[in-house]
Amino acid sequence: MEELTKTEERIMQVLWKLQKAFVKDIIDELDDEPKPPYNTISSIVRLLEKKGYVAYKAYGKTYEYYPAISKDEYAKTTFTKLFSGYFDNSVSNLISFMVKKENLSQQEIEEIQKIINQETKP
């Protein structure tokens, strides 16, 4: 699966939220001010379609777009690349990073411990 640019990922976030949308709907959902040009967003959506992330239903010359992959599928692929590339596929490296760099609260650490304990019960 080809990686997305930050802008493409923002558009996908909108499509996952809306589930299906015309380009105008995507633009309306973006927080940008001023709003990006219609042709810009239309071009990005067409790139996403070529990459296999978006599909569409045609109504004459108008297209309604929808995600071709789920947010969970994308998250899994992206996390797997992050996990292997930055943490050497080591859970302890990941947890250590989270605890040291993300300033986890004691409650968050306890929640992580609870999850680990639940997952390791026979």
C-alpha positions as CSV (number, residue, x, y, z in Angstrom):
1,M,0.0,0.0,0.0
2,E,1.4,3.3,-1.1
3,E,2.0,5.9,1.7
4,L,-0.1,9.0,1.9
5,T,1.1,12.6,2.0
6,K,-0.1,14.6,5.0
7,T,-2.7,16.4,2.8
8,E,-4.0,13.1,1.4
9,E,-4.3,11.7,4.9
10,R,-6.3,14.8,5.9
11,I,-8.7,14.1,3.0
12,M,-9.0,10.4,4.0
13,Q,-9.8,11.5,7.6
14,V,-12.7,13.5,6.2
15,L,-13.9,10.6,4.0
16,W,-13.7,8.2,6.9
17,K,-15.8,10.6,9.0
18,L,-18.4,11.3,6.3
19,Q,-18.3,7.8,4.8
20,K,-19.3,9.2,1.4
21,A,-19.0,12.7,0.0
22,F,-18.8,14.9,-3.0
23,V,-15.7,17.1,-3.4
24,K,-17.8,20.1,-2.1
25,D,-18.6,18.1,1.1
26,I,-15.0,17.4,1.7
27,I,-14.1,21.1,1.3
28,D,-16.9,22.1,3.7
29,E,-15.6,19.7,6.3
30,L,-12.0,21.1,6.2
31,D,-11.1,23.7,8.9
32,D,-8.9,25.6,6.5
33,E,-9.5,29.3,6.0
34,P,-9.7,30.3,3.3
35,K,-11.1,27.0,1.9
36,P,-8.8,25.3,-0.6
37,P,-9.8,25.5,-4.3
38,Y,-12.2,22.9,-5.6
39,N,-9.8,21.8,-8.3
40,T,-7.0,21.2,-5.7
41,I,-9.2,18.9,-3.6
42,S,-10.6,17.2,-6.7
43,S,-7.1,16.4,-7.9
44,I,-6.1,15.0,-4.4
45,V,-9.2,12.8,-4.4
46,R,-8.4,11.5,-7.9
47,L,-4.8,10.7,-6.7
48,L,-6.3,8.8,-3.7
49,E,-8.5,6.9,-6.1
50,K,-5.5,5.9,-8.3
51,K,-3.6,4.8,-5.1
52,G,-6.6,2.5,-4.2
53,Y,-7.7,4.4,-1.1
54,V,-10.9,5.9,-2.6
55,A,-13.6,4.6,-4.8
56,Y,-16.5,6.5,-6.4
57,K,-20.0,6.3,-7.7
58,A,-20.8,8.4,-10.8
59,Y,-23.9,10.4,-11.2
60,G,-23.4,11.7,-14.8
61,K,-20.4,14.0,-14.5
62,T,-20.6,14.2,-10.7
63,Y,-18.7,11.8,-8.5
64,E,-19.5,10.7,-5.0
65,Y,-16.4,9.4,-3.3
66,Y,-16.1,6.9,-0.4
67,P,-13.2,5.1,1.3
68,A,-12.0,1.9,-0.4
69,I,-10.1,0.9,2.7
70,S,-11.1,1.3,6.3
71,K,-9.5,3.5,8.8
72,D,-8.5,0.5,10.8
73,E,-6.7,-1.1,7.8
74,Y,-4.8,2.1,7.2
75,A,-3.9,2.5,10.9
76,K,-2.6,-1.1,11.0
77,T,-0.4,-0.7,8.0
78,T,0.9,2.7,9.2
79,F,1.5,1.5,12.7
80,T,3.3,-1.6,11.4
81,K,5.7,0.6,9.4
82,L,6.2,3.0,12.4
83,F,6.7,0.1,14.8
84,S,9.3,-1.7,12.6
85,G,11.1,1.5,11.4
86,Y,11.4,3.4,14.7
87,F,11.1,0.8,17.4
88,D,12.8,-2.2,15.8
89,N,9.6,-4.3,16.3
90,S,10.2,-4.1,20.0
91,V,7.2,-3.6,22.3
92,S,9.5,-2.7,25.2
93,N,11.1,0.0,23.0
94,L,7.7,1.4,22.1
95,I,6.4,1.4,25.7
96,S,9.7,2.9,27.0
97,F,9.4,5.7,24.4
98,M,5.8,6.4,25.4
99,V,6.6,6.5,29.1
100,K,9.7,8.7,28.7
101,K,8.7,11.0,25.9
102,E,5.0,11.4,26.2
103,N,5.0,12.1,29.9
104,L,2.3,9.5,30.6
105,S,0.3,10.1,33.8
106,Q,0.3,7.4,36.5
107,Q,-3.3,6.6,35.6
108,E,-2.3,6.0,31.9
109,I,0.6,3.8,33.0
110,E,-1.8,1.8,35.2
111,E,-4.3,1.5,32.3
112,I,-1.5,0.1,30.1
113,Q,-0.5,-2.3,32.8
114,K,-4.2,-3.4,33.1
115,I,-4.4,-4.1,29.4
116,I,-1.1,-6.1,29.5
117,N,-2.4,-8.1,32.4
118,Q,-5.7,-8.9,30.7
119,E,-3.9,-9.9,27.5
120,T,-1.4,-12.2,29.2
121,K,-4.0,-14.2,31.3
122,P,-4.2,-17.8,30.2
